[in-house]
């Protein structure tokens, strides 16, 4: 069973950037899809972005053009580059693999 560990969260000012990483304990080659969800306080978990094994990407409308998902199979890691952050992006961000395996989450707080 693979374990996923997110990192890279933190406090950032509005308009700033962060890059989240999701490191897997084993090979991610076999995972047809990996991605990110987030959960803000008092809200349901929402989908953010996915990336397929072939490199295809999809984004939620509210992050499209600001966030970029990528994967490095050699490093067994998926990334989420987040730019132009605003307060609505404040949430705990979770990585998934085929929506079966989940990380513990990393907190992102956007505040001045």
HELIX and SHEET records of a PDB file:
HELIX    1   1 UNK A   73  UNK A   75  5                                   3    
HELIX    2   2 UNK A   87  UNK A   89  5                                   3    
SHEET    1   A 4 UNK A   4  UNK A   7  0                                        
SHEET    2   A 4 UNK A  18  UNK A  24 -1                                        
SHEET    3   A 4 UNK A  77  UNK A  82 -1                                        
SHEET    4   A 4 UNK A  67  UNK A  72 -1                                        
SHEET    1   B 6 UNK A  10  UNK A  12  0                                        
SHEET    2   B 6 UNK A 106  UNK A 110  1                                        
SHEET    3   B 6 UNK A  91  UNK A  97 -1                                        
SHEET    4   B 6 UNK A  33  UNK A  39 -1                                        
SHEET    5   B 6 UNK A  46  UNK A  52 -1                                        
SHEET    6   B 6 UNK A  57  UNK A  59 -1                                        
SHEET    1   C 4 UNK A  10  UNK A  12  0                                        
SHEET    2   C 4 UNK A 106  UNK A 110  1                                        
SHEET    3   C 4 UNK A  91  UNK A  97 -1                                        
SHEET    4   C 4 UNK A 101  UNK A 102 -1                                        
END                                                                             
